[in-house]
Amino acid sequence: PIRCLLKATPQREPERAALISPLQQVVPGVPPIFVCAGEVDHICPQSVALIERLKQCGIVCRSLLLGAREFPDAGHSFLNFGSRRATQHALDEAHEFIKQNR
């Protein structure tokens, strides 16, 4: 988590937190990005904000939001610890994205 990187909470170190935020790293010209998140992930709102920022900057991106009803176990780190079905779906989508954006 960000607290580990900062050695503090983002509220106590807002300037440093902003420097390491993925949102602050999005600038025109970055390569295509694939973003995948489960709706049940506690940081899903941050993923949605990142997707919106990418679109605002005109960056090619593919967003895959795994719905809570269909993928209830697609929380944070689901690729390692969640459902095989969600993992396979995400990997298949990522593979297609890579093929289309070589």
C-alpha positions in Angstrom: 0.0 0.0 0.0 0.9 3.6 -0.4 1.5 3.9 3.3 4.4 1.5 3.0 6.0 3.6 0.3 5.5 6.8 2.1 6.2 5.5 5.6 3.1 7.7 6.5 -0.5 8.1 5.4 -1.3 10.1 2.3 -3.1 12.6 4.5 0.1 13.3 6.4 2.3 13.5 3.3 0.1 14.8 0.5 2.9 16.2 -1.6 4.9 12.9 -1.6 1.7 10.9 -2.1 0.9 13.0 -5.2 4.3 12.3 -6.6 3.8 8.5 -6.5 0.2 8.5 -7.6 -0.4 6.8 -10.9 -2.8 9.6 -11.8 0.1 12.1 -11.7 2.2 9.9 -14.0 -0.4 10.1 -16.8 0.8 12.5 -19.5 0.3 12.5 -23.2 2.6 10.2 -25.1 2.7 7.3 -22.6 2.2 3.9 -24.3 -1.1 2.0 -24.4 -2.3 0.9 -21.0 -4.5 -2.0 -19.9 -6.4 -1.4 -16.6 -8.2 -4.3 -14.9 -10.1 -4.1 -11.6 -12.8 -5.9 -9.8 -15.8 -3.8 -8.6 -15.4 -5.4 -5.2 -11.8 -4.2 -4.9 -11.5 -1.5 -2.3 -9.3 0.6 -4.7 -11.6 0.2 -7.7 -12.6 4.0 -7.5 -8.9 4.8 -8.0 -8.8 2.5 -11.0 -11.8 4.2 -12.5 -10.2 7.6 -11.9 -7.0 6.4 -13.7 -9.1 5.2 -16.6 -10.8 8.6 -16.9 -7.4 10.4 -16.7 -6.0 8.2 -19.4 -9.0 9.0 -21.7 -8.7 12.7 -20.9 -5.1 12.6 -22.1 -6.0 10.8 -25.2 -4.0 7.7 -24.3 -5.0 4.4 -25.8 -6.4 2.3 -22.9 -8.5 -0.7 -22.4 -10.5 -0.9 -19.1 -11.8 -4.1 -17.8 -14.0 -3.7 -14.7 -15.1 -7.1 -13.4 -18.7 -6.8 -12.1 -19.4 -7.7 -8.5 -22.4 -9.9 -9.5 -20.4 -12.0 -12.1 -17.1 -11.9 -10.3 -17.8 -11.5 -6.5 -14.3 -12.7 -5.6 -12.4 -10.4 -7.9 -11.1 -8.2 -5.1 -7.6 -6.7 -4.8 -4.9 -9.1 -6.0 -7.6 -11.4 -7.5 -5.0 -12.5 -10.1 -3.1 -14.2 -7.4 -5.7 -15.1 -4.8 -9.2 -14.8 -6.4 -11.2 -16.9 -8.8 -9.7 -18.8 -11.6 -12.5 -17.6 -13.9 -11.8 -13.9 -13.2 -8.1 -14.5 -13.6 -8.6 -16.3 -17.0 -11.0 -13.6 -18.2 -8.5 -10.8 -17.3 -5.6 -12.6 -18.9 -7.5 -13.3 -22.1 -8.5 -9.6 -22.3 -5.0 -8.5 -21.6 -3.6 -10.8 -24.3 -6.0 -9.4 -26.9 -5.0 -5.9 -25.9 -1.4 -6.6 -26.3 -1.9 -8.2 -29.7 -3.9 -5.2 -30.9 -1.3 -2.7 -29.5 2.1 -4.1 -30.4 
